[in-house]
Amino acid sequence: MKVRVRLFAGLRELIGQQEIIVDLAEGATVADVRDQLCRDYPRLTPFLPALACAVNEDYKSPEHRLQDGDEVALIPPVSGGSPCSR
C-alpha cells in the first residue's frame, strides 16, 4: 500500500521535499512509517522520536494501523512564545 507522508518545518528543509510517498505492507502502522523513513532518510533518525504523527488530520499513536492512501503528517514539537496571562 502507499501512504503520503507530509513533512513540516525543519524536516522539509532537511529532506528538500514537503511530501514523500512511502510503500508499506498491508497492515503497516505509524511506527512502520517511521522505521521506513529511518532506512530511506537516515538524516531524519535523530528527529523522529520527538515528532507527533497525524493520520488524515487526527493525531494517532505509533500502533495505529494505516490504510492505503492515508496521509501521515510528521509534526515537530512547537516551542517559543509566551504563556497566556489571565
C-alpha positions, 0 to 999 in steps of 0.5 A: 500500500502507499501512504503520503507522508507530509513533512513540516518545518525543519524536516522539509528543509532537511529532506528538500521535499514537503511530501514523500510517498512511502510503500508499506505492507498491508497492515503497516502502522505509524511506527512502520512509517517511521522505521521506513523513513529511518532506512530511506532518510537516515538524516531524519533518525535523530528527529523522529522520536520527538515528532507527533504523527497525524493520520488524515488530520487526527493525531494517532499513536505509533500502533495505529494501523494505516490504510492505503492512501492515508496521509501521515503528517510528521509534526515537530514539537512547537516551542517559543512564545509566551504563556497566556496571562489571565 
